[in-house]
Amino acid sequence: MNWSFVEKDIYKLYGKKVEKVEKLGGYGDKFNFTAISSEDGVKLVFKVKFCKADTNRDQLLNQAITQLHNHGFIVPLPRPRNENVLDEDIEIFRYVIMNNLGCEASDELLSYVPGGLLGLTNTTEEELPQIAFNLGKYIALIDLELQNFNDQTKFGKQPENPFFVHHSLVVRDQLSLINDAEDRHIIESFLKGFEKNVMPKLPVLRKGLIHGDFNDLNITILSKQLAADANQIDQIKTAFGAFDFEDSHFGFYVFELAICMVYLIIKALRDGNENPWTCGGRILTGYNQVFPLTKEELDVLYWAVASRFCVSIVMSKSHPVETCADNDLLYFHSELCGPALRDMYSRGEKEITTNWFDALLDQP
């Protein structure tokens, strides 16, 4: 499809003349486009969500992202929008509604985060654990930076999104999507473990504003050498970039860590790392050096990681067919979640956590 009409929409909404609009692969709840500013050649990202804007939440997140930017993190800065434009005058909004993608639509224009996607960056067995260690530090630095956004009431009522780790049990209603009986048994077993070992501890786990989806396709790497070798805070901040804050919410810090561990374990598996679980331990070690975990947080980590694997597998079966055709990355993680989860089940909690917690004793 020719999406050139989006250029006019961006100009109406933001007063920005752009060219070379390209649609990126997305999920069933939004369109993502890149565009080049005709004025200065700067690359931009235009997001169109198939829902009404949550103005209060959006303003809060924009404040948080701007704070990260002002303190040296490489993140997508939001561009100011012309609020006088009527929705019915925006062609991409009409397209969303006419094609029954959503009853309403909303948008944002952001600066493009430079660097290559971490998930698509080739690494050696020696490089990845060190990159993982510094990535753990990086995520902890972001969590610490955003601690002043500590008023949960400002976030309003949050949806029961299964990708928010504390809502992992929501996927129980969709386990019929898993055709393989053994895989379904393993997922059920881990979800029971999550219910028993994590849910009762939620009241004592620390919370704050978190990114909520630190997977290796939402993180860029500006320099592989710097990402591996950085040992100063300012170096770590500029070694990585982070984007896609759409799942940001008032959540649990240990689950922020667990999510990133899951996707670096998958990356290690994809890259042929002999023991991918070690990379999970390296992220844990880096994070813990900057933002030390409590005993209760360490106690739930195994089950939090397992539940994220489960959610990724189940939800990958629920994507509408029409969102899959032009999205090569849609199953980038889920295709390896099954093998990883089966290996995790086979090894058991003691072996996996010993691997991780031994890493806490290692020095970089």
C-alpha atoms as one frame of an Amber mdcrd trajectory, in Angstrom:
protein
   0.000   0.000   0.000   1.105   3.567  -0.710   1.349   5.385   2.633   2.486
   8.713   1.196  -0.707  10.369   2.470   0.774  10.056   5.969   3.174  12.877
   5.019   0.222  15.287   4.892  -1.116  13.990   8.209   2.232  14.599   9.922
   2.330  18.136   8.538  -1.202  18.854   9.783  -0.503  17.430  13.221   3.039
  18.668  13.800   3.803  21.311  11.177   6.699  19.133  10.041   7.325  18.504
   6.335   8.543  14.943   5.851   9.320  12.513   3.049  10.172   8.851   2.524
   7.454   7.545   4.827   7.864   3.812   5.464   5.639   1.531   7.488   7.383
  -0.712   9.974   6.143  -4.068  11.193   3.900  -3.616  14.204   1.404  -5.363
  16.380  -2.360  -5.457  16.263  -2.796  -2.249  18.247  -0.815   0.335  16.261
   1.019   1.378  13.110   4.637   2.492  13.222   6.123   4.667  10.470   9.523
   6.205   9.903   9.902   9.455   8.003  12.680  11.864   7.095  12.324  15.567
   7.825  12.482  17.542   4.567  13.945  20.475   6.479  16.981  18.978   8.219
  17.120  15.303   7.198  16.426  14.086  10.731  14.775  10.679  10.999  11.480
  10.548  12.898   9.047   7.908  14.120   5.290   8.405  13.731   3.077   6.116
  15.813  -0.635   5.665  15.242  -2.435   3.793  18.012  -5.826   2.203  17.489
  -7.308   3.758  20.627  -8.128   7.065  22.248  -5.219   8.994  23.729  -4.741
   8.803  27.497  -3.723  12.429  27.902  -2.697  12.325  31.559  -0.602   9.195
  31.137   0.970  10.449  27.923   1.973  13.728  29.556   3.497  11.886  32.502
   5.514   9.586  30.251   6.670  12.506  28.127   7.953  14.179  31.289   9.772
  10.984  32.272  11.337  10.493  28.833  12.402  14.147  28.692  14.027  13.777
  32.108  15.955  10.740  30.881  17.102  12.701  27.828  18.166  15.693  29.913
  20.281  13.401  32.105  22.195  11.835  29.263  20.132   8.813  28.195  19.490
   8.235  24.494  15.696   8.021  24.217  13.000   9.169  21.741  11.970  12.752
  22.399   8.279  13.567  21.754   7.526  16.417  19.346   4.883  19.043  20.249
   1.527  18.455  18.576  -1.012  20.890  17.131  -4.008  20.237  19.371  -6.406
  22.232  17.170  -6.525  19.583  14.439  -9.765  17.602  14.174  -9.448  13.815
  14.118 -11.734  13.555  11.102  -9.240  15.628   9.097  -6.468  13.035   9.582
  -6.551  10.421   6.827  -4.678   7.715   8.746  -7.244   8.025  11.547 -10.053
   7.551   9.030  -8.229   4.516   7.649  -8.014   2.956  11.118 -11.716   3.463
  11.808 -12.975   2.470   8.323 -10.969  -0.770   8.440 -12.306  -1.624  11.918
  -8.849  -1.535  13.465 -10.159   0.651  16.257 -13.071   2.908  17.161 -10.681
   5.826  17.657  -7.048   6.629  16.945  -4.255   8.652  18.508  -0.723   9.528
  17.530   2.728  10.739  18.517   5.814  11.906  16.654   9.183  11.037  18.156
  12.857  11.437  17.410  14.507   8.288  16.083  16.871   6.468  18.458  20.185
   5.793  16.679  22.187   2.573  16.709  21.567  -1.008  15.696  18.990  -3.171
  17.420  20.706  -5.231  20.097  18.726  -8.301  19.069  20.097  -8.076  15.525
  23.685  -7.331  16.547  26.045 -10.267  16.117  28.022 -11.026  19.254  30.589
 -13.624  20.239  30.332 -15.908  23.256  32.868 -13.663  24.991  31.202 -10.349
  24.103  27.574 -11.032  25.014  28.038 -11.739  28.761  29.958  -8.476  29.157
  27.359  -6.542  27.155  24.667  -8.184  29.304  26.486  -7.067  32.468  26.547
  -3.434  31.331  22.977  -3.648  30.062  21.923  -4.676  33.565  23.616  -1.565
  34.888  21.937   0.548  32.200  18.446  -0.643  33.081  19.093  -0.089  36.782
  20.268   3.456  36.038  17.008   4.171  34.207  14.914   2.729  37.040  16.809
   4.844  39.564  16.504   7.963  37.399  12.701   7.645  37.310  12.187   7.068
  41.031  10.793  10.574  41.462   7.717   9.465  39.465   6.441   7.692  42.556
   2.771   8.640  42.733   0.854   5.585  41.539  -2.454   7.462  41.500  -1.236
   9.618  38.592  -1.090   6.557  36.355  -4.808   5.908  36.678  -6.327   2.448
  36.370  -3.924   0.122  34.599  -5.170  -2.633  32.282  -4.727  -6.326  33.038
  -2.102  -6.594  30.358  -0.447 -10.052  30.454   2.821  -8.414  29.388   2.813
  -6.647  32.752   4.454  -9.498  34.648   2.188  -9.240  37.704  -0.737  -9.986
  35.348   0.880 -13.099  33.829  -1.900 -15.375  35.076  -4.325 -13.719  32.632
  -2.999 -16.020  29.875  -4.531 -19.040  31.589  -7.718 -18.245  29.700  -5.873
 -18.749  26.394  -3.952 -21.953  27.055  -6.183 -23.746  24.551  -4.083 -21.965
  21.891  -1.158 -24.234  22.836  -1.637 -27.423  20.813   1.302 -29.382  22.191
   0.173 -31.140  25.389   3.663 -31.221  26.918   4.202 -27.500  26.323   0.777
 -26.745  27.778   1.645 -28.817  30.882   4.939 -26.947  31.339   3.247 -23.563
  31.008   0.518 -24.556  33.457   3.168 -25.745  35.913   5.109 -22.480  35.757
   1.953 -20.387  36.091   0.992 -22.363  39.193   4.459 -21.719  40.570   4.073
 -18.013  39.848   0.714 -17.957  41.627   2.146 -19.746  44.669   5.587 -18.140
  44.942   5.153 -14.636  43.534   1.614 -13.368  44.028   1.712 -13.488  47.866
   4.981 -11.508  47.847   3.759  -8.637  45.661   3.024  -6.360  48.659   6.697
  -6.382  49.714   8.255  -5.916  46.268   9.444  -2.414  45.378   7.545  -0.478
  42.728   7.986   2.560  40.530   7.733   3.800  36.971   9.340   1.165  34.726
   9.845   0.846  30.987   7.977  -2.444  31.058   9.373  -4.055  27.895  13.156
  -4.016  27.837  13.547  -6.667  25.164  16.501  -6.643  22.771  14.413  -5.136
  19.960  13.605  -2.086  22.103  17.268  -1.467  22.907  19.843  -0.141  20.481
  23.565  -0.533  20.757  25.583   2.517  19.729  28.959   0.790  19.910  29.522
  -2.894  20.582  32.967  -2.221  21.991  31.700   0.529  24.293  28.737  -1.610
  25.404  31.151  -4.377  26.397  33.959  -2.280  27.873  32.183   0.685  29.497
  32.948   1.079  33.198  31.749   4.631  33.841  28.123   5.719  34.190  28.338
   8.264  31.368  29.837   5.617  29.072  27.069   3.147  29.862  24.399   5.788
  29.188  25.783   6.450  25.711  26.511   2.807  24.823  22.808   1.951  24.599
  19.599   3.566  23.444  16.063   2.721  24.589  12.704   3.269  22.927   9.102
   2.036  22.821   7.969   3.234  26.239   4.352   2.370  25.429   4.239  -0.434
  28.019   5.625   1.845  30.732   3.622   1.583  33.907   3.838   1.740  37.663
   5.250  -1.721  38.158   7.763  -3.851  40.015  11.478  -3.258  39.573  12.346
  -6.946  39.774   9.977  -7.644  36.894  11.720  -4.967  34.811  14.919  -6.954
  35.354  13.210 -10.306  34.680  11.910  -9.137  31.300  15.356  -8.091  30.122
  16.855 -11.346  31.398  14.359 -13.348  29.327  15.255 -11.672  26.059  19.014
 -11.729  26.583  18.762 -15.450  27.400  16.920 -15.869  24.094  19.574 -13.806
  22.295  22.304 -15.976  23.799  20.419 -19.065  22.642  20.053 -17.616  19.130
  23.734 -16.661  19.009  24.752 -20.216  19.919  25.996 -19.431  23.416  26.926
 -22.646  25.185  25.102 -21.674  28.389  22.540 -18.932  27.658  21.436 -18.876
  31.305  24.785 -17.328  32.182  23.799 -14.172  30.289  20.753 -13.883  32.524
  23.070 -14.007  35.502  25.284 -11.300  34.046  22.336  -8.913  33.629  21.316
  -9.673  37.198  24.851  -8.947  38.420  25.052  -5.621  36.597  21.615  -4.509
  37.767  22.323  -5.554  41.343  25.565  -3.555  41.460  23.678  -0.347  40.671
  20.286  -1.060  42.296  20.723  -3.885  44.859  17.836  -6.351  45.029  16.140
  -7.420  48.231  15.919 -11.044  49.353  12.221 -11.104  48.424  12.985  -9.854
  44.919  15.648 -12.509  44.412  13.186 -15.137  45.675  10.643 -14.379  42.921
  13.058 -13.858  40.040  13.028 -17.443  38.733   9.234 -17.534  38.544   9.036
 -14.051  37.026  11.411 -15.043  34.223   9.500 -18.279  33.608   6.153 -16.488
  33.502   7.422 -14.063  30.857   8.476 -16.998  28.682   4.976 -18.434  29.143
   3.236 -15.182  28.240   5.372 -14.694  25.138   4.541 -18.188  23.894   0.801
 -17.937  24.524   0.365 -14.410  23.199   2.301 -15.218  20.020  -0.557 -17.574
  19.147  -3.129 -14.797  19.440  -1.824 -12.302  16.853  -4.400 -11.458  14.161
  -3.333 -12.844  10.784  -3.459  -9.429   9.120  -0.728  -8.078  11.417   1.718
 -10.863  10.548   2.162 -10.509   6.798   4.591  -7.569   6.811   6.251  -8.142
  10.169   9.337 -10.319  10.073  10.088  -9.628  13.743   6.703 -10.561  15.199
   7.851 -14.064  16.160  11.491 -13.114  16.624  11.398 -14.011  20.324   8.510
 -16.427  20.701   9.998 -19.015  18.334  12.814 -19.589  20.828  10.753 -19.191
  24.000   9.506 -22.774  23.692  12.970 -24.391  23.637  14.161 -22.059  26.407
  11.163 -22.788  28.628  11.493 -26.546  28.133  15.176 -26.317  29.055  14.318
 -24.226  32.106  11.750 -26.816  33.194  14.227 -29.655  32.665  17.017 -27.974
  34.639  14.767 -26.870  37.484  14.816 -23.938  39.873  17.907 -24.958  41.856
  20.219 -25.310  38.857  19.011 -22.132  37.143  19.130 -19.925  40.232  22.502
 -21.326  41.287  23.767 -20.316  37.858  22.367 -16.795  38.293  23.273 -16.215
  41.905  26.806 -17.536  41.469  27.185 -14.784  38.872  26.468 -12.244  41.622
  29.766 -13.237  43.192  31.728 -12.809  39.975  33.442  -9.571  39.107  33.280
  -8.162  35.557
